Amino acid sequence: MEKLLYHRAQSENQRDKRLKKMAMNPKIEKELNEQIMWELYSSYMYLSMSSWYESIGLKGFANWESVQAQEELEHAMKFYSYIISRGGRVKLQAIKEPPTEWESPLDAFEASLEHEKFVTSRINLLVDLAIEERDHPTNNMLQWYVDEQVEEEANAEEILNQLRLMGVQGNSGLLYMLDKELATRVYTPPATDKKN
């Protein structure tokens, strides 16, 4: 019996050493937890936009925003999984209520672009912190988000520019065509990523 207890204690001691070795830097863990909140807020905001577009009869725009909401949830879960894989603790935070009304599709996409720029600034700060703290695995993981934010801003800006070009307030025919185009966007779940 003593031998069994001794081996169990040694096994737990080895596990504790592995966890300490894997433990995340507390500053980085705190900031990654905050980023989960911002990714979830992004999902809420895009879902709110989707609902607003539905209410004004722009089902294609609603679809585009719904897919965007799913992608943002995926981003949050990627951070969630990463924190856990590094031996950290996920601590979910309150998510503020997103806006529910916009003046026009142009106004909504201006808000989207501004929000994506904010998220980009948050990702850049996380990269800076990972470099400062010499947390190379986190810096490596964040490079996916750096690339993703370039794409997110470009997508919002492309649609925003189309809306500006068509002078959307007075051209319902062009708005209808863009709505039909945005209806074709499909959510593609990510392939299983064993690293993150």
JOTAVEN-V596936 format. One line per field, one symbol per residue. psi: psi as a letter, one per 40 degrees, with the letter a starting at -180 (. if undefined). A space follows every 10 residues. Layout:
psi=???
//
This chain:
psi=dddddddddd dddddddddd deiihddddd dddddddddd dddddddddd dddddeegdd dddddddddd dddddddddd dddddeeahh hiiihihiie iididddddd dddddddddd dddddddddd ddefgddddd dedddddddd dddddddddd dddddefdde gddddddddd ddeehhhhii ihhdd.
//
